[in-house]
Amino acid sequence: MTTTGPAGEQGLSLLPFPGLRYVRDRVGSLAAVTSPPYDVVVRPDGLNHLESADPHNIVRLILPQAATPEARNLLAARTLADWLAEGVLSADPDPALYVYEQRNGDLVQRGLIGALALSPADAGVVLPHEDVMPEVVTDRAGLMRATSANLEPLLLTYRGDGTRTGAAAVVDRTVEAEPLLATTTEDGVRHRLWAVTDPTDLTAVTEDLSRRQALIADGHHRWATYLRLQSEQDGPGPWDHGLVLLVDTARYPLQVRAIHRMLRRLPVSEALDALEGRFRVRPVAGPLEGAMKVLAEAAVDGNAFLLAGDGGFHLVTDPDPRLIEATVRADRPEAWRSLDASVLHATLLEHVWQVPDSPEHITYIHDTAATVEMAERHGGTAVLMHPVKEEVVRELARQGVTMPRKSTSFGPKPATGLVLRSLA
């Protein structure tokens, strides 16, 4: 994955920056002030848990709680200013790229955090693979504009040569030294961070990445936000770059998980009634883990979904081909037309169930058990998905075809709060 679009177009450009980091003796622990990315936090339970973990938890910046968007953004800006004034957060003395490692048992992921030069999708340098929701981009833009900061890195991937040269060699050398920080979060993941400031290492990274293109693995809305805020500026400046974690998947393959849907206003009984004669539906025995295995087996042969929320599990497969032909866009590649997410949104949500794709009707949740629990609590329907293969995602992105929003969840995701980027 080394070609980069139009003739003369450069590849990736990752710049060092003076990272904003928590001052250890001003917080209870580094683990207590971190958070998952904003869209992974299950609200309100997860939000309340994080806020109570430490008064300086980063969630108070990425998900401020107030009555209106304007009030939330103002609160985040004031909180950030207070933490800087109080010495809770402090900028590193020198611009750096940061090597970031996550370790969970046998799983190790390493990458580089830096300020990436922004480029639109048609430049072929950074490839999105999912559509975005305009209201979420507006929300994130308001927050970034108010705080003048990139509060959490996007997760991007690229394919290196598989050799220990260039950026890979820099990463390998760096992790042999003592890290800037090390902490283990409550999920058992160990996080370590190093600063790369040596000019020779920075040059090696620059030369290597200049031949690469990247796939957005996680953070499509924040990437769209970066581009929107850049377009608002009168000239060159810090908004021409955005905070990212860049992982070489030739050395550290990511895991691809599904993102589930919770239909807030559709009871399971009504969802099942509407499927009669259109899909095959059969009950599946629990518990959840076993039901998800049945879903995985069914997904090998075609579109498959697992519905829950009424205390049981219902496998949905074998859509009527005539229904698919009538509802799924014909002007897309077959790999796109056969995606579970494409069938879910075009056929089930829009046509069969007539559920609008809005926050009042659909909640997107990464955690399987949390999706089922929320559906049971609200009397709604959990639609559990099986993940799409990474090679399908990458090939569609190369063709310039975006998948339905929230189609995939790449991971492990970087912890939020280990390093921030100020644009002030």
N, C-alpha and C positions, 0 to 999 in steps of 0.2 A: 504494500500500500504506500507507494512512494511517489506517484505522479500527482501533480497538484493543479490541474485545471488549465486555464487559458495560457497561451504562450507568454513566457516572461513572468508569469505569476510565481511569487515566492511561496514556499511552504509555510510551516508553522514557525512563528517567532515568539519565543517565550522569554520575557524579560525578568530580571531580578527586581525585587522591591523590598523596602524595609517593612517587614511584617509586624503587624500589631499582635501582641501576645499577652496572655494573662501573666501577671507578676505573682510568682508562686506564694510568697508569704502574705499576699493580700486576699487569697481565697482559701476555702477549706481544703480543696484538692482539685487538681486539674480534671479528674474524672467527674467531679460534681458540677463543673461549670460547662461541660460539653453537652451536646445534643445531637440527635440524628438530624438530617436535613429537614427543613421546615415542612416539606410536604409528606414526610414520613411520620411525623409526630401525630399520634392518634388523639385528637382533641375530643372532649376536654380532659379526659383522664390522664393522658400522657403529658399534656401541658401542665396540669396541676402538679404532677409528680416531679417534673423537671424544675418548676419554679420553687418547689419546696426543698429541692436538693441543695441549693445554695442561693443566697440572695443575688449573686452575680452570674447566675446561669445564663448562657448565651441566648436561650429561648426568649429572654426579655427583650432582646434586640430583634431577633428574626420573626417572632410572633408576639409583638406587644399587644396588651389587652386594654382596649378602650372602646368607647361607644361608636365612633365613626372612623373611617380610614384616615381622615386628617388628624384626628386626635391620636390614633395609633402611631402614625408616622412621627408626629411631634414628640410623643412619649419616647419612642426609640431614639430619636436624635438627642433628646435631653439626657437620656440614660447613658448613651455612648459618651457624650461630652462630660458627664459627671464621672464616669469610670476613668476617663483619661485624666481629668483634673485630680482625681483622688489617687492616681497611680495604680488602679486595679488593672488597667491595660497600659502597655508601654510599647513604643516602636523600637524595633531592633536598630542598633547603631548604623549598620551597613546594609545596603541593598543585597538581597540574596535570592537564589532559588532554594527551595526547601525539598529535601528528600523526605518522603513520608512513607512509613511502613505500618501496615496492619497485619497482625498475626493472631490467628485463632486456631489453635491445635496445629494441624499440618498445613493449614491454609496460610500462605504468605503473599501479601500484595505490596509492591513498592512502586512509587511513581514520583514525579516532580511537580511541585506546586510553584506556580509563577504567574506573571501577568501576561496573558496571551493577546497578541494583536488580533483585533476583531476583523472578521471578513464575512460578507453575506454568503448565503448558501450557494448562489450561482457562481461564486469564485472557486468552488471545488476544493477549498482548503479545510474547512470545518463542515462536516456533513451532518445535518439533522436527519432524524428518521421518524419523528412523530410530529403531528400537528399540535398546536398550542391553543389554549383558551384565552381569548383577548382580555377577559376580566382579571385573570391571574397575572398576566403581564402588566396590566395597569396597576394592580396591587403591589407587585414587586418593584415596579418602577417608582412608585410613590415612596416606598421605603428606602430604596437606594438613593433617590434624589434628596430625601430629607437627611439621611445620615452621611451622605457623601462617602459611602464605603461599600466595598464588596464584603459582605459578612460571612459568606460561606462559598467554598470552591465548587464549581461544576466538576463532574467526572467525565473526562474525555479519554478515548483510547486511540492508539495508533499501532501499526504493525511494524516493528523493527526488523532487523535482519536476523535476529535470533543469535547474534554473536555478542561477545562482551567487548564491544567497541563503542566509540561515541558516547551518547547519553547513557547507555547501559553500563559502560565502564566507569563513568562518573558515579552512578548510583552505587555500584559494587564497592568502589573505593570508599565512598562516603560512609556507608553503614559499618565500616570497620572501626570508625572513631566513636567517641562518646557522644551520645545524642544531646541536643538542646533540652529535650524533655522526653519523658517516658511515663505512661499512665495506662492503667487497665480499667476500662469502663465496665459497668455492671453486667453487660452482656458477655463478659469474659474476653473481649477483644483487647489485645495489647497494642497500644499506639506509640510510635516513636518518631521523632522529627529531628532532622539535621539541617544546618544552613550550609549552602555551597556559595562561597565568595571568591575562591581562587580564580583569577582571570583565565588561566589555562583551561580549567574545568568548564567555566562558563562559555568559553569559545568552542570547546568540543561539543557541548550541548547545542549551541547555536548552529554550528555547521551540520550536525546530524539532523536536527529537527527541520532545517530548511529544505530537506528533501521529502518531508512527510506530510500526509494529510491525516485528519483526525475524525473520528465518529463521536458524536455526542452520545454518551452512554446514559448520563443522568443530568438533568438540568436544562431541558429545552426551554422552559419558561424563563429561566434566568438568562440564557443565551439571547433569547428574543428581547429580554429587558435590556441587556447590554447594548444591543444594536439600536433599540429605540432611544436610549439615553445618549448614545454616541451621535445619533442624527439630530439631537437637539442642540448640539454644541456649535459655536461659531467657527471654531478652528481646531487645530491639533491640540491634544492635551491628554490627561490621565484617563478620560472616558474612552479613549481609543483602544484600551486594553481591559481585560476582565480576568478575574481570579479563577484559575482552573487547577485541577489535579490531572496530570497527563500520565497515563499508564500504558506501557508497552505490553500489549497482550500476546506478543510472540513469546515473552518470558513469563508474564503473569496473566494468564487467561482469567477473564471475569466470569462470574456466575450470572446467568440470566434467569430472572424470576418473573412471575406474572403479577400484574396489578389487578386486584379484584374490584367489583362494583357492588355497592349496597344501594338498592332502589328503595328510597325512603317511603314512598307513598303507594307501593304496589305490594299487597299481601301475596304470599306464596300461592295460596289457593287460586287467586285471580290470574297469576302468572301461568300456572299450570293449565287452567281452563283455556286460556288463549292459545296454548300450544297444540291443542287437540287437532289432529288431522294435518298439522304442519311440520311437526318434529316428532321423533320417537322419544318417549319419556318412560323411564322405569325407576323404581325406588332402589336405593343403594343402602346397604347396612352401614352403620357407624362402627367405630368412632370416626372422627374427622380424618385422621391419618389414613385409615383404610379406605375411606371414600375418595380421598385425593389420589390414591394409587389406582383405583378404578377409573377415575377421570384420566389419568396419565395413559392407561392402557387403551382407553377409547379414543384418545386424541391421536394415536398412531394411524387410525383408519379414516380420520376426517374431523369435521367440526364437532366439538364436545364441550359442554358446560355442566357445571354442578350447581344446582339451586339448593339453598338452605334458608332457614329462618323460622320454620314451623316445627322444629324439633327433629326433623328428618333430613334426608338427602335425596335429591332427585337428579338422575343423569339425563341430560338432554343431548340427543345425537340425531343423525340422519335427517337433515332438513329436506323438505320437498325441493327437488332440483328446480322445478318451475318457479317456486317462491324465490329461490336464490337468484335465478335469472332475471326476475322482475324487480328485485330490490337492490342488488349489489351492483355498483357502477361497472359498466362494461368497458370503460376507457382506461382501465388499469391493468397491469400485468396479472397473469393468473396467480402468481405467488401472493399478490396483494388481495385478490378477490377471494382466495381460499383461507385467508387469515381468520382465526376465531374472532379477533377484534373487529374485523370488517363485517363479518356476518352478524356479530352481536349488535353493532351500532346501526347498520343499514337495515337489517332484517328484523331482529328482535326488538330493539329499542324504538326505532322509528316507525316500523310497520306493524309488528304484532302487538307490542305492548303500548306503543305510542307514549313513551316516556321521554320528556324533553331532557337534553343533555345540559342541565344547569345544576348549580349547587343545591338548589331546593329539592331536587328530585334524585340526584345521583351523588354518592360520596365514593371517592376513589381511595382504596385502602390497600397497603402493601401486605399487611399481616393477615394470614388466612383465618386464624381463630378469632381475631378482633372483628373481622368482617361478619362472621357468623353471629358472634355475640351481639354486635350492634343491630343486625337485622332482627334477631329475636327480641331485643329490647324495644325496638321501634315498630315492630309488626310489619317489617318490610321484607324484601327478598335479597338475599346474598347471591350474587352471580360469581362463582369461583371459576378462575381461568387456569389453563395450563400454559406454561411459558413457551414462547416462540424460540426457535433456534437462532443463535447469534449470526450464523452465516446467512440466514434469510434476511435478518435486519440489515446487515452490512451490504448485501447485494442490492436490496431495494434502495438503500441510501445512495449507492453508487449510481443507480439509475435516476436519481433525483426524485424518487417517489417516497412521500412521507406516509407513515402508518397512522391509523387512528390514534388520537391522543391517549396517553397512558396505556400504551400497548405492552410495554416492557419495563422491567426493573432490573438494571444491571447492578452488580455489587461484587464485593462489599463497598458500600458508600463511605466517603470520608466523613469522619466526625466533624461536626461544626463546633468552632470555638478554639481550635488549636492554633490557627493563624488567620488573621483578617488583613484586609488591604484598605488603607485609607486613600481616598481620592482628593482629600482637602489639600 
